[in-house]
Amino acid sequence: MAHASRQDEAGAVRDVEMEIACVAVESVARVIAAAPLGAGVRTEGFLARKGKSSRQLVLHVTGLEFTQESEQAQDTQGDRDASTQQRT
């Protein structure tokens, strides 16, 4: 999953971009599998280590909601609401 947003930090605007591996099971996994690439989504879940001794994090998605924004719309939008806007 990829994330891009514009955040305010200590009075300055900061562009944030990142990618994170995700895990989903059962009905959430089926919804994600059917989603078009680049669809805008809002996710719920938790972060956990990839493995017992790993330092890498994986987002375990427990809830998913499609947003009106697509990848193309997010790329051209000025200020983005940040904390939870994701792209599959």
N, C-alpha and C positions, 0 to 999 in steps of 0.2 A: 504494500500500500504506500502511496506517495502523499505527502502533505506539503502545501505551500501556503504561506500567509504573510501578512505584514503585521508586526507586533510593536507596541510601544514599550520601551524599556528605558527607564531612568530619563524620560523626556526625549528620547531619540527613537526614530522609527527604524525597525530592523526587519529585513526580509528573511524569512525562515523557510527553508526547504529541507525535506528529509524523506527517506524511505525506511520502512520498517517491515519486517516479516510478520505475517499474521497467521493465526490458527483459528479455525472455526469448525464446529461440529454440528451434526444433525440439520435442523431446519435452517439455521443461519448459514451453514455451508452451502446448502442447496440454493438459497437466495443469492449468495455471492457468486456461485458458479453460473447462474443465469444472467447476471448483471453484465451489461455491455462495458467493454474496456473504456476507462475514462469517465465512467458515471460518477457524479458527485454523491457522496454518502456521509452520513454522520454515524459514528460508531460508539458503542459502549463496550467496555470490557476491562481487562486488567493486564498489566505487564508482569511477565515472569521470565526467569532465565530460560534460555533455549534448552539447556540440559543441566544436570545437577552441578557440574563443575564449570559450566560455561559462564563467561562474562557478557555474552550477547543477550539482548532482550528480544522477546517475541510478544506481540500484542494478541491476546486471546480475546477474540470478538464474541461477545455474548448477546449483542443487540445491534441492529442495523436499520437505518432509515435513509431512504433515498432523498436527496435534495434536488432543487430545481437547477442547480448549477452543474454544468458539464465541465470536463477538462478544458475545453476550448474557451468557455465563458470565464472560468477562473483565471486563465492565462491573460485575458484582456481586462479583467476587472481591476480597478484601482486599489482601494483599501478592501481587505478581506477580513471577515470575521474569522477569527483565528483558531481558537483553541481546539475546535473539534471538526473542522472541515477537512475531509479526507477524500482521496481519489483511489479507486480500486485499480 
